[in-house]
């Protein structure tokens, strides 16, 4: 069975809504939108997808490069919401584009988002309206027995707003597998805030450094495609590792590594069970992988409590599948 490891840099998206009457005079200096090339592996079975880069608050504030992003990504970036706050046709998840744009010096993050909104209106004939829905959500709390995470020491050396990148280039061959069943890859710089994710079929590994519980709740919200509210009361920042059965994968992918070699005497290696592939997974040595909910409690001393609450959403009334010419 084909197995690939996926290294995914996570990016937080602040939950901000802008006025319905955005400033239509705010536009990019230049912008190009082209259909993205199909995803194809190279000779070693590698599929490498670069994440979005550039824009206000980054090392390249005057230019964005969004390769292979789907329309939903462009929408939730433009309107400052989570993916689950975008309501529209299913093809918003599948139509992918390469977007490159430049903007004037000093452009703020809010101005950038309005520029992106105006670009989507101009090129895709986008129309939207805002609504509110009662949606399922989770409360992140401390489990009985208290937290099991290590409090971060010293101070973070890298800006928390900068996404944590995967290794600079693909390995020369299949990666060496660690004892936990994940590729043994170079880890991020010590003291850097953020997370580093390795995702494989049926299991995922998150390595967090200098992570606040508020930021962690945001990441869980992205993973579960539901709002997650931090109600832990924990004010410190933490370093931790979490191994779990991924419920969902959202956002652009990072790098897909080639499948690891099968275990000695191997049958199928990793397997999943249950309806829709959401049952317990196994590592190569047949040890079960806990669901995200169980892993949070057993490994980190945290838990998720289900509840419901009102959530603002962006409803796509109209959007063309194909943009107008550059």
C-alpha positions in Angstrom: 0.0 0.0 0.0 1.4 3.4 -1.0 2.2 5.6 2.0 3.6 9.1 2.0 4.6 11.4 4.8 3.4 15.0 4.5 5.2 17.8 6.3 2.7 20.6 6.8 3.6 24.2 8.0 0.6 25.6 9.8 -0.4 29.2 9.5 -2.8 30.9 11.9 -5.6 33.0 10.4 -7.0 35.7 12.7 -10.8 35.8 13.0 -11.5 39.3 11.8 -14.5 40.5 9.7 -14.4 43.6 7.6 -17.1 46.0 6.5 -19.4 45.0 3.7 -18.4 48.2 1.8 -14.7 47.5 1.4 -12.6 50.3 -0.1 -12.7 49.5 -3.8 -9.8 51.8 -4.5 -7.4 49.5 -2.6 -5.8 47.3 -5.3 -2.6 45.4 -6.0 0.0 47.2 -8.1 0.1 44.1 -10.3 -1.6 40.6 -9.9 -1.5 37.4 -11.8 -3.9 34.4 -11.4 -3.2 31.2 -13.4 -4.6 27.7 -13.1 -2.1 25.6 -11.0 -0.4 22.6 -12.6 -1.6 19.1 -11.6 0.2 17.5 -8.7 2.6 14.9 -10.0 5.4 13.1 -8.2 9.0 13.3 -9.4 11.2 10.3 -10.2 11.6 9.5 -6.5 7.9 9.6 -5.8 8.2 13.0 -4.2 5.4 15.6 -4.4 6.6 19.0 -3.1 4.1 21.8 -2.7 5.4 25.2 -1.6 3.3 27.0 0.9 2.1 30.6 0.6 4.7 33.3 1.2 5.1 37.0 1.4 2.8 39.9 2.3 2.6 42.4 5.2 4.4 41.2 8.3 6.7 38.9 6.5 10.3 39.2 5.1 8.8 40.0 1.7 6.0 42.5 2.6 5.6 43.9 -0.9 4.8 40.7 -2.7 2.8 37.5 -2.3 3.4 34.1 -3.9 0.5 31.7 -3.4 1.3 28.6 -5.5 -1.4 26.0 -6.0 -3.9 27.5 -3.5 -7.5 26.5 -3.8 -10.3 29.1 -3.9 -11.4 28.5 -0.4 -7.9 29.3 0.8 -8.0 32.6 -1.1 -11.4 33.4 0.4 -10.7 32.7 4.0 -7.4 34.7 3.6 -9.2 37.6 2.0 -11.9 37.8 4.7 -9.8 36.8 7.7 -11.9 33.8 8.7 -11.5 30.0 9.2 -12.2 27.5 6.4 -15.4 26.3 8.2 -16.7 29.9 8.0 -16.8 29.8 4.2 -20.1 28.5 2.8 -20.2 27.8 -0.9 -20.0 25.2 -3.7 -17.8 22.1 -3.2 -15.4 23.1 -6.0 -14.0 25.9 -3.8 -11.9 23.1 -2.3 -10.7 21.7 -5.6 -10.1 24.5 -8.1 -6.4 25.5 -7.5 -4.5 28.6 -8.8 -1.1 30.2 -8.7 -1.4 33.8 -7.4 1.4 36.3 -7.5 0.8 40.0 -6.6 2.7 43.1 -5.6 1.6 46.0 -3.4 2.8 49.4 -2.4 5.3 49.8 0.4 3.7 50.2 3.8 0.6 48.1 3.0 -1.0 46.9 6.2 -2.5 43.4 6.7 -6.0 44.8 6.7 -5.3 46.7 3.4 -3.8 43.6 1.9 -7.0 41.6 2.7 -9.2 44.2 1.1 -6.9 44.2 -2.0 -7.4 40.4 -2.1 -11.1 40.8 -1.7 -11.2 43.3 -4.6 -9.1 41.0 -6.8 -11.5 38.1 -6.2 -14.4 40.4 -7.1 -12.7 41.6 -10.2 -11.3 38.4 -11.6 -13.9 35.8 -10.3 -17.0 38.1 -10.2 -17.4 37.2 -6.5 -20.4 38.2 -4.5 -20.9 37.3 -0.8 -23.1 38.0 2.2 -22.6 37.5 5.9 -24.7 35.3 8.1 -24.7 33.7 11.5 -25.2 30.0 12.3 -25.4 27.9 15.4 -22.6 25.5 14.9 -20.9 22.7 16.9 -17.7 23.8 18.6 -15.3 22.7 21.3 -14.0 24.1 24.6 -10.3 23.3 25.3 -9.9 22.6 29.0 -7.4 21.0 31.4 -8.1 17.3 32.1 -8.2 15.8 35.5 -4.7 15.4 36.8 -3.5 18.7 35.2 -1.4 19.5 32.2 1.4 17.2 31.1 3.3 19.7 28.9 6.7 21.2 29.4 6.8 24.9 30.1 9.0 26.6 27.5 12.3 28.0 28.9 14.1 31.2 27.9 12.6 33.2 25.1 11.6 32.5 21.5 14.2 33.5 19.0 11.9 33.7 15.9 8.8 35.8 15.3 5.7 33.7 16.0 3.9 35.2 13.0 6.4 33.5 10.6 5.2 30.1 9.5 7.4 27.1 10.4 8.9 25.8 7.2 9.7 22.2 6.3 13.3 21.3 5.6 14.9 23.3 2.8 14.9 20.5 0.2 13.8 17.0 -0.4 16.0 14.2 1.0 18.3 12.4 -1.4 16.4 9.2 -0.9 13.7 7.6 1.2 13.8 9.2 4.7 15.1 7.1 7.6 12.2 6.1 9.9 12.3 6.7 13.6 11.2 4.4 16.3 7.8 6.1 16.5 7.1 5.3 12.8 7.7 8.8 11.4 10.5 10.0 9.2 13.5 11.1 11.1 13.8 14.6 9.7 15.7 17.7 10.9 13.6 19.5 13.5 13.1 23.3 13.6 15.5 25.7 15.3 15.4 25.4 19.1 13.5 28.3 20.7 11.4 29.0 17.7 7.7 29.5 18.4 5.2 27.5 16.3 4.6 23.9 15.2 6.1 21.4 12.9 3.8 18.7 11.5 4.5 15.3 9.9 1.4 13.6 8.6 1.2 10.1 7.3 -1.8 7.9 6.4 -3.5 7.1 9.6 -1.3 9.0 12.0 0.2 12.5 12.5 2.9 14.0 14.7 2.9 17.6 15.9 6.0 19.1 17.5 5.2 22.4 19.2 7.6 25.0 20.6 6.7 28.1 22.6 3.0 27.4 21.9 0.3 29.3 23.8 -3.0 27.6 24.5 -4.8 30.3 22.6 -2.7 29.6 19.5 -3.1 25.8 20.1 -6.8 26.2 20.2 -6.6 28.0 16.8 -4.6 25.1 15.4 -7.1 22.6 16.7 -9.9 24.6 15.1 -8.1 24.3 11.8 -7.6 20.6 12.3 -11.2 19.8 13.4 -12.9 22.3 11.1 -14.9 23.6 14.1 -14.4 26.5 16.4 -12.2 25.7 19.5 -12.2 28.1 22.4 -9.3 28.2 24.9 -10.8 27.8 28.4 -7.7 26.2 30.0 -6.7 29.2 32.0 -3.1 28.4 31.2 -1.1 31.5 30.6 2.4 29.9 30.0 3.8 28.8 26.7 4.7 25.1 26.2 6.9 22.7 24.3 5.2 19.3 23.5 4.9 16.5 21.0 1.5 15.0 20.1 1.0 11.8 18.1 -2.6 11.1 17.0 -5.0 9.9 14.4 -5.8 12.9 12.2 -9.5 13.6 11.9 -9.1 16.0 8.9 -6.5 17.7 6.9 -7.1 21.4 6.0 -5.1 24.0 4.2 -2.3 23.8 1.7 0.1 20.9 2.1 3.8 21.2 2.5 6.0 18.3 1.2 5.0 14.8 0.5 7.9 12.4 1.2 8.1 9.0 -0.6 6.6 6.0 1.2 8.9 4.5 3.9 10.1 0.9 3.5 7.6 -1.8 4.7 8.3 -3.2 8.2 10.2 -6.5 8.4 8.0 -9.5 7.6 5.6 -6.8 6.6 2.0 -7.1 5.7 0.2 -3.9 5.1 2.2 -1.7 7.4 -0.1 1.1 8.6 -3.9 0.4 8.4 -7.0 2.3 9.3 -10.4 1.0 10.2 -13.9 2.2 11.0 -16.4 4.1 8.9 -14.8 6.5 6.4 -11.3 5.5 7.5 -11.7 7.3 10.8 -11.2 4.3 13.1 -8.0 3.6 15.1 -4.8 3.5 13.0 -1.7 1.6 13.7 2.0 2.3 13.5 4.3 -0.1 11.6 4.8 -2.2 14.8 1.0 -2.5 15.1 0.7 -0.1 18.1 -2.7 1.7 18.0 -2.8 5.4 17.3 -5.0 7.4 19.6 -7.7 9.7 18.2 -6.9 13.4 18.6 -9.3 13.6 21.5 -7.8 10.7 23.4 -4.2 11.8 22.6 -4.8 15.3 24.0 -5.9 13.8 27.3 -3.3 11.0 27.6 -0.3 12.9 26.2 -0.9 16.6 27.1 -3.4 16.5 30.0 -6.0 18.5 28.0 -9.5 17.7 26.8 -12.1 19.0 24.3 -15.7 19.4 25.5 -18.4 19.6 22.8 -20.9 22.5 22.8 -22.7 24.8 20.4 -22.6 28.5 19.7 -23.2 31.2 17.1 -20.5 31.6 14.4 -20.4 34.3 11.7 -20.0 32.9 8.2 -19.2 34.2 4.7 -21.8 32.9 2.2 -20.6 32.8 -1.4 -23.6 33.8 -3.5 -21.7 33.8 -6.9 -18.2 33.0 -8.0 -16.8 32.0 -11.4 -14.7 28.8 -11.6 -12.4 30.4 -14.2 -10.9 33.9 -13.6 -10.9 36.6 -16.3 -7.7 37.2 -18.2 -4.7 38.8 -16.5 
